[in-house]
Amino acid sequence: MTAKPIIAITMGDPSGVGPEVIVKSFKDKAIYENSSLFVIGDRKMLERAIDVTKVQLDVRSISKPEEAKFEYGTIDVIDLDLVSDALTWGEVSSEAGNAAFRYLEKAISYANDKRIQGICTAPLNKEALHKAGHIYPGHTEILAELTNTKDFAMMLSAPGLRVIHVTTHIGLIDAVNKINVDRQYTVIKLAHETLQKAGITDPRIAVCGINPHAGENGLFGNGEEEEKIIPAVEKAQEEGINVVGPLPADTLFFRAKRGDFDIVVAQYHDQGHGPIKVLGLESGVNITVGLPTIRTSVDHGTAFDIAGKNIADEKSLKEAIRMAYELAPTKVV
């Protein structure tokens, strides 16, 4: 028999849609087939979400992953009991921001101790996180720091398209300044290694240009492609990595979706996020590449405007759970 990887699902900001999409996902028996799942969060918020959604589930508190039974119809939860009964759906608060950080911190500690094989995260709210004194741009940077990971990248996946980012949560001018040959090469190599681990023997990688038409031989921009991208592509090619670029971003994503490439290297946040989200927020998955453990996430925010209203769609979380299973370390037989 093949052992199922153990995946911890962190609740994210408890005032957002995280609790709701979690309970809606657990009502689907199919998510239990390939993974052993438990939640790190606050039991009371899961129970509130069950009341809102009318999903027929029980919640069982556990103190450690080894106590989880992974039984359909029951959500095993490590209840950190960090939020008060007065916590309100859809409001930014330091209480919720701190809770979201602590849920993730606990999951990372289990991953570092090899007690779980993956982490799947519901969304957190950056303003709430900062109010609580945790000054990070987002999940990715927290994960990198708490796992002592130097080389990491954000990868997004949607049906027919994968994108990995050279830069993420910084302004456009700062992003262009920050891009350099070393970072470019690191991201190309991370893309190659990640897809190889996922079973693609010779991943086809394409790199976006920074400027319109990838600079068009110096016509646009100030030589950024020649300075910041081409040397990294050539270095990777010399090592046998199947990579091309820089290519114009306005046609590259179409070509990748058509099947010409297995993954696209995007230079900055919106260059990569836009095409993925056009394919559907409900099907996008956010993956942190380069960590010692697999981490996947929904590709949407806390959606405070609809939190607690039984409107949130759980499809992205279910896709993130599926992707965590697919990318988890080799299953023990």
N, C-alpha and C positions, 0 to 999 in steps of 0.2 A: 504493500500500500504506500501511497505517496502522502507524506505529512503535509498538512496545510500550513502555509506561513501565517504567523500571528501578526495581525495588523492592529495597531492602536489608532483609534479615531479621536482626535482632539476636538472639543466642542467649539473652539473659536470664541468669539465674543458672545457671551450668553444672552445679551440683549438683542442680538441679530437673529438671522434665520438659521443659524447653525443647529440649535436643538430641534427645530422643525424638520429640516432636511435629513437629519440623522434618524429621527423616529420614522419618517416616511420611507427611508431607505431600508430600515430593518424589517419593515413589513413584507419585503420581497424575499421570499425563500431562496431565490437564485443567488443572492450575494453570499450566502453561507456555503455554497457548493465548493468554492475553491480557496476560501480564506477563513481563518478563525479570527473573529472580530470582537473587540470590546471598546468601550468608550472611556475617555478620561475627561471628566467635567464635573458638573453639579447635578446630582440626582433630581433635585427639586425642579430644575429647568427642563429636564427630560420629561418629568411627570406633567409639568405645565404644557409642554408641547404635545404630549399625548392627549391631554384634555382638549386642546385646541383642534387637533387633527382628527380626533375620534378613532385613532388607530388602536387596534386591539393588541397591546403589548404589555408585558410586565417588565419592571425594572428591578434588577438585583444588584445590591452594593457588594463590591469585593474590595479587598485591601491590597491585592497584588495580582499580576497577570496570571500567575499559576493557579489562582482560584477560579478563573473563568471557566464556564462549562460550554459556552458557545452553542447554546440550544436555541433553535428557531422558536420565536415567540417571546423570548426574554432578552433584554439588553443588559449585559454585564457592564457595570460602570464602576470605575475607581472614582468614588465621590470625594472630591477635595473640599467640598462644602465651603466655598469661598464667597458666595454671594448671599445677600440677605433676602428675606421674603419680600422686601419692598422694591427689589430690582424691577425696573419697568422695561417692557419690550420697546425697542426702537429709540432708546435714548443713549447718548454718549456719556459714559461715566468712567471715572478712574477705577471704581470697584470692578466693573466688567473688564476693563482693559488689563488690570492686574490678574484677574482670573484667567483670561485668555493666555497671558504669558506663562502663568504657572502650570496650566494644562500642558502646554507645549514643553516646558522645562521638564516636567515629569516624564513625558513620552521620550524625550531625548535621553534621559537618564536610563530608561529601560533599554533603549536602542544601544547606548554605549556599553551596557552590560550584556548585550547579546540576548536579552530576554524576549525581544520582539524582532521581527524581520522587516517591519515597515511602519511608517507613520502616514496617516491620511488626515489632512487638516481641513476643518470647516473654517470659514473666513473670520479674520480678526479685523478690528477697526483701528487704523493707525492713530487717529486723534485720541481715542480712548487709551490706547497703548502708551502714548506720550503723556497723557494726563496722569497715568499711573507711575511715571518716571522711567519707563522702559523705552529709551530713545533709539529705536531701530526703524529702518524704512519699511520692514515687513518680515514675514515668516522666514524668508530665505536667509537674511542676514543673522537672525537669531539662531537658526539651525547651524549655520556655518561657525558662528562664534562658540556655541556650546558643544560642538563636536570637534573644535580645533581644526576646521577645514580651511585651507588656504585657497585652493583652486576649485571654484564651483560656478555654476551658471543656472539660469532659469530656462527651462524648456517647456514649451506649450505643445499640447497635442490635441488635435481634432480629427474627425474622420477624413483620411486622405491627406493630412498635412501635419508636419512636425516643424517646430521652430525653436531655435536656441539663441539666446541673447548675449551679445558682447557686453552691453551695459543695460541697466534696467531703471531703477527709481532715482534718476537724477534728471535735471533739466537738459534740454537739447544741446545748448551751447556747451555745457559741462560734459555731456556725453561725448561729443566730438573731440573735445580736448583730452578726455580720459582714454579714448581708444588708442591703443598702441600695438606694435607688432607682437610683443610677448602675450598680451591678453588675447589678441586675435588668434594666435597659434594655440593657446591653451583651450579656447572654446572650440576650435576645430577638432582638437584632439579629444576633448570631452565628448563631443558629438559622435566621433568615430567609436570610441570605447563603449559608450552607452548603448549604441545600436548593435554593436557586436555582442555585448552581453545579453541583449534582447533577442539574439538569434539571427541578425542580419550579417552575414559573413563579410561582405565588402560594401559597406554603406556608401551611397552616392550623396556627397555633400556639396551644396552650392552656397556661396557667400555673397550676400548683398553688398552693393556699393553704398557709399555714404551720400554721395551727391546724385542729382538727376542723371539718368543714363550712365551711372557708375563713373561720372566725371567726363566721359566721352573724350578720353586722351587729353585731359587738361582743359577742355573747353568750359567745364563747370567746376566750381570750387577752387581750392588752392593746392591741388596735388595730394589730397588726403588718401585717395585710393593707392597711389604709387608709394606713399610714405607709410601708411598704416595697415594696408591689407595685403598687397601683392607679395611682399617678402614673407609674410606668414603662410600664405597659400603655397608659395614655392617651397618653403621649408617642409611643410606637411606632405607635399607631393614627393619630395625627395625621400621621405620616409615610407612611401608606399600608400599613403592615404589617398583615397579617391575623392579629391576635392577640386572644384573649379571656382573661378571668380577673380575679381568682383564682377557681378552681373547686375544689370538694372533691376531695381526692386519692383518697378511697375509691371514687369512681365514675369519675374522670377517666381512669384507665388502662384501664378497661373500654371506655369510649367511644372512646379512641384506638385500641385494638386492633380495635374494631368498624369503624373506618375514618372516624370523625368528624373526626379531626385527623391531621396529618402528623408532628407532634412535640409532646412534652410538656416543659415547663420544670419541673424538680423543684427544690425549695428546698435539700435537703440529701442527703447520701450515701445513706442507707438508703431514703429516700422514692423515689428513682429506681432504685436498684440492685435492690431487692426484686422489683418486677414483671418486670424484664428477666430475672432469674435464675430466676423461676418458669417462664418460657417455655423454659428449658433452657440450662444452662451450656455445652453443646457448640455452641450456635448463636449465642451472644452475641459481639458485637464492641465493643471500646472504641476510641473515636476522639477524638483531641485536635483541637479546633476552634480556628481562629484563627492557627495556625502558618503560616510561609511555605512549609511542605511538608506533604504528607499524612502523618499518622501513625495507624496502626491497631494494635490489639493484641488478643490473646486476652482473654476476659473470665473468666479463672480465674487462680489463683495458681501458685506453684512446685510445690505438691503433693509435698512432700518424702517423705510417707509412701508414695508409690507410685513415686517416681523410680527409674529403672533396673530396673523390673520388667516392662516391656512391657505396662503396663496403661493408660497415659495415652491419651486420645482426642484425635486431631488435628483434629476437625471445627471447633473454634473457630479454630484457626490458619488453616485453609483458608478459612473465612469471612472472616477478617481480611485475608488475601491478596486475596480477591475484592473486598472493600470498598476496599482500597487502590487497586486498579485502577480501580474505578468512580469514585472521588473524585480520582484523580490529575489533574494539569494536562492541558489539552487535548492529545490525541495528535497528533503531527505527521504529516501525510500527504505 
